[in-house]
């Protein structure tokens, strides 16, 4: 697992849009909104992870 990728069930470090990354590192074009401190939801397939695409912009 590369730096900046997160497994399902891990706690989200930041709120935002997280893209689902395939088992070989390819972009699946699917995103999920995750709130900081909440666990990442299950992915559609085995070996998939999440990466932050667009952090929530709050002040």
Secondary structure, 3 states (H helix, E strand, C coil): CCCCEECCCCECCCCEEEEEECCCCCEEEEEEEECCCCECCCCCCCCCEEEEEEECCCC
